[in-house]
Amino acid sequence: MQKATLQLETLTCPSCLLKIENAVKSLDGIDQDSLNVLFNSSKVKVNFDDEKVSIEDIEKAIDKLGYEVKKTTVRAM
């Protein structure tokens, strides 16, 4: 398992948060309970199984929605 923090462009509304949350949750290998999209700081924090999903897959899922990932930090758990 890996732990990631993704810094996004500014989130402008609560529906943005829900879109991102749903897109990331739909990926296989995401620890659903750990997913936390922080509206005020425009961050996504999530634990994921790197044998099932890559950080690039998570970034692409967010990018497809039109949100820019500015910086990603990944740590082993």
Backbone torsions as a table, in degrees:
resi	resn	phi	psi	omega
1	MET	NA	148.1	177.6
2	GLN	-125.0	155.6	176.2
3	LYS	-118.8	128.5	-177.0
4	ALA	-125.6	146.0	169.3
5	THR	-124.8	122.9	-179.6
6	LEU	-113.5	122.7	176.4
7	GLN	-91.0	122.8	-177.0
8	LEU	-104.9	168.6	167.1
9	GLU	-61.1	168.2	-176.6
10	THR	-61.1	129.1	174.1
11	LEU	-82.7	131.7	-173.4
12	THR	-103.5	-13.7	-178.8
13	CYS	-156.2	159.1	178.9
14	PRO	-61.2	-28.8	179.2
15	SER	-68.6	-28.5	174.6
16	CYS	-61.2	-45.0	179.6
17	LEU	-58.4	-46.1	-178.9
18	LEU	-65.7	-39.1	178.0
19	LYS	-61.0	-46.1	-179.5
20	ILE	-64.8	-46.4	-179.7
21	GLU	-57.5	-46.5	-179.0
22	ASN	-66.0	-39.5	-180.0
23	ALA	-64.8	-44.0	-179.2
24	VAL	-69.8	-42.0	179.0
25	LYS	-61.1	-28.1	-177.1
26	SER	-74.0	-12.7	-179.1
27	LEU	-79.6	137.4	176.5
28	ASP	-69.7	133.5	177.9
29	GLY	101.9	-0.9	178.8
30	ILE	-85.9	132.3	173.3
31	ASP	-78.8	99.8	-174.7
32	GLN	-54.1	-39.2	-176.5
33	ASP	-70.8	-22.8	-176.8
34	SER	-89.5	-16.0	-175.1
35	LEU	-64.4	126.7	-179.5
36	ASN	-142.1	112.9	175.7
37	VAL	-100.6	117.3	-175.2
38	LEU	-99.0	109.5	-175.2
39	PHE	-62.9	-50.7	-174.2
40	ASN	-64.6	-34.1	-178.7
41	SER	-102.9	-0.5	179.9
42	SER	54.2	48.2	179.4
43	LYS	-123.0	151.9	171.7
44	VAL	-119.4	125.7	176.2
45	LYS	-117.8	130.9	-176.0
46	VAL	-157.0	147.3	170.3
47	ASN	-102.3	141.7	-177.8
48	PHE	-147.8	153.2	177.9
49	ASP	-86.8	107.4	-174.6
50	ASP	-72.1	-2.8	172.8
51	GLU	-87.7	-14.6	-179.3
52	LYS	-110.2	-31.4	-176.6
53	VAL	-145.7	143.0	179.3
54	SER	-101.7	163.2	176.5
55	ILE	-63.1	-31.9	177.4
56	GLU	-64.0	-37.7	177.4
57	ASP	-62.7	-41.4	179.3
58	ILE	-65.5	-45.4	179.0
59	GLU	-61.3	-41.2	179.7
60	LYS	-64.9	-39.3	178.9
61	ALA	-61.4	-38.7	178.5
62	ILE	-73.4	-42.1	-179.8
63	ASP	-61.4	-38.1	179.4
64	LYS	-59.5	-26.5	179.2
65	LEU	-81.8	-9.3	179.1
66	GLY	98.0	14.1	179.0
67	TYR	-106.8	136.0	-178.3
68	GLU	-89.7	128.8	172.2
69	VAL	-88.9	115.5	-175.7
70	LYS	-86.4	-34.0	-177.2
71	LYS	-156.4	141.5	178.6
72	THR	-129.7	134.3	174.7
73	THR	-119.9	129.0	-179.8
74	VAL	-125.8	134.5	176.6
75	ARG	-131.0	147.9	173.6
76	ALA	-74.3	148.3	179.0
77	MET	-98.8	NA	NA
